[in-house]
Amino acid sequence: MPSAARTLPLALSLPLLLLLGPVPAARAADGWSLAPAGGGRPAFYAEGAPGTVVQDTVSVTNRGSRPVTVRLSGATFARGSVRVPARTRADVPITVTVPDRDRGTRILARDDTGGTRSLPVHLRSTAPELSALTVEHVTVHADRITYDVVNRGTTPLTPRVAVRADGVLGPLLDLPPRTLPVPLPPGARLHLTEPWPDPPALDAVDVRLTVTAAGGAHDTAGASARFVPWRGVAGTAALAAGGACWVVRRRRRRTTGRAPSEAPRTEAELTGATT
């Protein structure tokens, strides 16, 4: 999905987060706390199309009598580490990107003594649900069929695949639909192999794979291959070549054997012609 060019403030989350009930800002006995800037918000909330960039600010407040250094993680920060003097607040800009589906994460903060604080971040994707997939790179090998399944939609899929192979004289392989062993998240690609333990020895084959999933996702792709017993062909060619050599040698022997008897007769005819 293409990324949105706009940015949205996380402060838009206030009405929804109030429904979650009061949650105190992350705080400890040593006097420093972590909270969304502006007050009144127990957590961060962002929504938009997948790829939307959302900006906000996190506040680190030091109510103690000594400075504190805090390292931040869990989002993209303007500063990954901030030193806050005694009885001072530091505001650090943060940036998060809306994923392709709803997700929760947390902003983490840790001081030099190992003390930690965290804040929840709720990310909601507003992308319409779309089930779509493609089957790509179908390849027929001597004992297997390989292919890729790609989730082109916005929802996780659990695909099912059916395999059919037809030769010159009719069907050679007909595998009914089966569920693939792993789910396929949006945008993911899965490389798979279908074993073919008993392929033909000599045939021209058309292979077709049909993959389906919930929500109407469907695609079909295929490939062609020729099965030739190259060892047998090589052996036959070798026998043919050997037979040809034997025939040539036999002819040469016969020609060589006739030469002494034919030479005097030719000389006699030429002598008679001249006289």
C-alpha positions as CSV (number, residue, x, y, z in Angstrom):
1,M,0.0,0.0,0.0
2,P,1.4,3.5,-0.8
3,S,2.4,5.6,2.2
4,A,0.3,8.7,3.0
5,A,2.0,12.0,2.7
6,R,0.3,13.7,5.5
7,T,1.1,13.7,9.3
8,L,-1.5,13.5,12.0
9,P,-1.2,14.6,15.7
10,L,-1.5,11.8,18.2
11,A,-3.5,14.3,20.4
12,L,-6.6,13.3,18.3
13,S,-6.7,10.2,20.5
14,L,-8.1,11.9,23.6
15,P,-11.9,11.1,23.1
16,L,-11.2,7.4,22.5
17,L,-8.6,7.0,25.2
18,L,-10.9,8.5,27.8
19,L,-13.1,5.5,27.2
20,L,-10.3,3.2,28.4
21,G,-10.5,4.6,31.9
22,P,-8.0,6.7,33.8
23,V,-4.4,5.4,33.6
24,P,-1.7,7.4,35.6
25,A,1.4,8.6,33.8
26,A,4.4,6.3,34.2
27,R,6.0,7.3,37.5
28,A,8.3,6.0,40.2
29,A,9.4,6.9,43.7
30,D,12.7,8.4,42.5
31,G,10.8,11.4,41.1
32,W,10.7,11.2,37.3
33,S,7.8,10.3,35.1
34,L,6.8,9.7,31.5
35,A,3.6,11.0,29.8
36,P,2.2,12.3,26.5
37,A,2.9,16.0,26.3
38,G,0.0,18.4,27.0
39,G,-1.4,16.4,29.9
40,G,-4.8,14.6,30.1
41,R,-3.8,11.7,27.9
42,P,-2.9,8.3,29.5
43,A,-1.5,6.9,26.2
44,F,-0.8,7.7,22.6
45,Y,-3.3,6.8,19.9
46,A,-2.9,7.1,16.1
47,E,-5.0,6.1,13.1
48,G,-4.8,6.4,9.4
49,A,-4.1,4.6,6.2
50,P,-1.1,2.3,6.3
51,G,2.1,4.2,6.0
52,T,0.7,7.4,7.5
53,V,3.3,9.2,9.5
54,V,2.1,10.5,12.9
55,Q,4.0,13.0,15.1
56,D,3.6,13.8,18.7
57,T,5.7,14.6,21.8
58,V,6.5,12.7,25.0
59,S,7.4,14.5,28.2
60,V,9.9,13.4,30.7
61,T,9.4,15.2,34.0
62,N,12.0,15.2,36.8
63,R,10.6,16.1,40.2
64,G,13.7,15.0,42.0
65,S,16.6,17.0,43.4
66,R,19.2,15.6,41.0
67,P,19.5,15.3,37.2
68,V,18.4,12.2,35.5
69,T,19.4,10.8,32.1
70,V,16.7,8.7,30.3
71,R,17.0,6.6,27.2
72,L,13.9,6.2,25.0
73,S,12.9,3.3,22.7
74,G,9.8,2.0,21.0
75,A,9.3,4.7,18.4
76,T,11.4,7.2,16.4
77,F,12.6,10.0,18.6
78,A,14.3,13.3,17.9
79,R,16.7,12.3,20.7
80,G,17.2,8.8,21.9
81,S,18.6,9.9,25.2
82,V,17.7,13.0,27.2
83,R,19.2,14.5,30.3
84,V,16.7,16.3,32.5
85,P,17.9,18.7,35.3
86,A,16.2,18.6,38.7
87,R,12.7,19.9,38.8
88,T,12.6,20.2,35.1
89,R,10.6,18.8,32.2
90,A,12.0,17.8,28.8
91,D,9.7,17.4,25.7
92,V,10.9,15.0,23.1
93,P,9.3,14.8,19.6
94,I,8.3,11.3,18.5
95,T,7.2,9.8,15.2
96,V,5.3,6.6,14.5
97,T,4.0,5.0,11.3
98,V,0.6,3.4,11.0
99,P,1.0,-0.3,10.1
100,D,-1.2,-2.2,7.7
101,R,-3.3,-3.6,10.5
102,D,-4.3,-2.6,14.1
103,R,-1.4,-3.0,16.5
104,G,-0.4,-2.0,20.0
105,T,3.1,-1.2,21.1
106,R,4.8,0.8,23.9
107,I,7.3,3.6,24.4
108,L,9.9,2.6,26.9
109,A,12.2,4.8,29.0
110,R,15.1,3.7,31.2
111,D,17.3,5.7,33.6
112,D,21.0,5.1,34.5
113,T,20.0,3.1,37.6
114,G,17.8,0.7,35.7
115,G,14.5,2.3,36.5
116,T,12.0,2.0,33.7
117,R,8.7,3.6,32.6
118,S,6.5,2.8,29.6
119,L,3.5,4.2,27.8
120,P,1.1,2.4,25.5
121,V,0.8,3.3,21.9
122,H,-2.4,2.3,20.0
123,L,-2.2,2.2,16.2
124,R,-5.3,1.7,14.1
125,S,-5.3,1.2,10.4
126,T,-8.2,2.6,8.4
127,A,-7.4,0.7,5.2
128,P,-10.3,-1.1,3.7
129,E,-10.2,-4.9,4.0
130,L,-9.0,-6.5,0.8
131,S,-8.3,-10.1,0.1
132,A,-6.0,-10.6,-2.9
133,L,-3.1,-12.9,-3.8
134,T,-1.0,-14.0,-6.7
135,V,0.8,-17.2,-7.7
136,E,4.2,-16.6,-9.3
137,H,7.4,-18.3,-10.5
138,V,5.9,-21.7,-11.1
139,T,8.7,-24.1,-12.1
140,V,8.6,-27.8,-12.9
141,H,11.6,-29.9,-11.7
142,A,12.4,-33.6,-12.1
143,D,10.7,-34.5,-8.9
144,R,8.9,-31.4,-7.6
145,I,7.0,-28.2,-8.5
146,T,8.1,-24.9,-6.9
147,Y,6.1,-21.7,-6.8
148,D,5.5,-18.4,-4.8
149,V,2.3,-17.2,-3.2
150,V,2.1,-13.5,-2.5
151,N,-0.5,-11.7,-0.3
152,R,-1.4,-8.6,-2.3
153,G,-4.3,-7.5,0.0
154,T,-4.6,-5.9,3.4
155,T,-5.8,-8.8,5.5
156,P,-3.9,-12.0,6.6
157,L,-4.7,-15.0,4.5
158,T,-4.7,-18.8,4.9
159,P,-4.4,-19.9,1.3
160,R,-5.4,-23.3,-0.2
161,V,-3.7,-24.8,-3.2
162,A,-4.7,-27.3,-5.8
163,V,-2.3,-28.8,-8.3
164,R,-3.0,-30.4,-11.7
165,A,-0.7,-31.7,-14.4
166,D,-1.8,-33.0,-17.8
167,G,0.3,-34.9,-20.3
168,V,-0.2,-35.8,-23.9
169,L,-2.5,-38.7,-23.1
170,G,-4.4,-37.1,-20.1
171,P,-4.0,-36.2,-16.4
172,L,-0.8,-37.1,-14.7
173,L,-1.3,-35.4,-11.3
174,D,-4.5,-34.1,-9.7
175,L,-4.0,-32.9,-6.1
176,P,-7.2,-31.6,-4.4
177,P,-7.1,-28.3,-2.5
178,R,-5.2,-28.3,0.7
179,T,-4.5,-25.6,3.3
180,L,-1.0,-24.2,3.3
181,P,0.9,-24.9,6.6
182,V,1.5,-21.2,7.5
183,P,-0.7,-18.0,7.4
184,L,0.3,-15.3,5.0
185,P,0.3,-11.7,6.3
186,P,-0.3,-8.7,4.0
187,G,2.6,-8.1,1.7
188,A,4.3,-11.4,2.6
189,R,5.7,-13.8,0.0
190,L,5.9,-17.6,0.6
191,H,8.1,-19.9,-1.4
192,L,6.6,-23.4,-1.6
193,T,7.4,-26.9,-3.0
194,E,4.9,-29.6,-4.1
195,P,6.6,-33.0,-4.2
196,W,6.0,-35.1,-7.4
197,P,7.4,-38.5,-6.5
198,D,6.3,-40.3,-9.7
199,P,6.7,-37.9,-12.7
200,P,6.5,-39.3,-16.3
201,A,9.6,-40.6,-18.0
202,L,8.7,-39.3,-21.4
203,D,6.0,-36.7,-21.9
204,A,5.1,-33.1,-22.5
205,V,3.4,-31.7,-19.4
206,D,1.3,-28.7,-18.6
207,V,1.1,-27.9,-14.8
208,R,-1.5,-25.6,-13.3
209,L,-1.8,-24.3,-9.7
210,T,-4.9,-22.8,-8.3
211,V,-4.7,-20.9,-5.0
212,T,-7.7,-19.6,-3.1
213,A,-8.4,-17.9,0.3
214,A,-11.2,-16.4,2.3
215,G,-12.7,-13.1,1.0
216,G,-12.7,-14.2,-2.7
217,A,-8.9,-14.2,-3.1
218,H,-8.0,-16.4,-6.1
219,D,-5.3,-16.8,-8.7
220,T,-4.1,-19.4,-11.2
221,A,-0.7,-19.9,-12.8
222,G,1.1,-22.6,-14.7
223,A,4.2,-23.8,-16.4
224,S,5.1,-26.4,-19.1
225,A,7.9,-28.9,-19.2
226,R,9.1,-31.8,-21.3
227,F,10.3,-35.0,-19.6
228,V,12.9,-36.9,-21.6
229,P,14.9,-40.0,-20.4
230,W,18.2,-38.5,-21.3
231,R,20.2,-41.5,-20.1
232,G,18.3,-43.8,-22.4
233,V,18.6,-41.4,-25.3
234,A,22.3,-41.1,-24.7
235,G,22.7,-44.9,-24.5
236,T,20.7,-45.3,-27.8
237,A,22.8,-42.6,-29.4
238,A,26.0,-44.3,-28.3
239,L,24.8,-47.6,-29.7
240,A,23.8,-46.0,-33.0
241,A,27.2,-44.3,-33.2
242,G,29.0,-47.5,-32.5
243,G,27.0,-49.4,-35.1
244,A,27.8,-46.7,-37.7
245,C,31.5,-47.0,-36.9
246,W,31.3,-50.8,-37.3
247,V,29.6,-50.5,-40.7
248,V,32.2,-48.0,-41.9
249,R,35.0,-50.2,-40.8
250,R,33.4,-53.2,-42.5
251,R,33.2,-51.3,-45.7
252,R,36.8,-50.1,-45.5
253,R,37.9,-53.7,-44.9
254,R,36.0,-54.9,-48.0
255,T,37.4,-52.1,-50.1
256,T,40.9,-52.8,-48.9
257,G,40.4,-56.5,-49.5
258,R,39.3,-56.0,-53.1
259,A,42.1,-53.7,-54.1
260,P,44.8,-56.3,-55.0
261,S,42.6,-58.4,-57.3
262,E,41.0,-55.4,-59.0
263,A,44.3,-53.6,-59.8
264,P,45.8,-56.2,-62.2
265,R,42.4,-56.5,-64.0
266,T,42.4,-52.7,-64.5
267,E,45.9,-52.8,-65.9
268,A,45.0,-55.5,-68.3
269,E,42.0,-53.6,-69.7
270,L,44.1,-50.5,-70.1
271,T,46.8,-52.4,-71.9
272,G,44.2,-54.0,-74.2
273,A,42.7,-50.6,-74.9
274,T,46.0,-49.1,-76.0
275,T,46.8,-51.9,-78.3
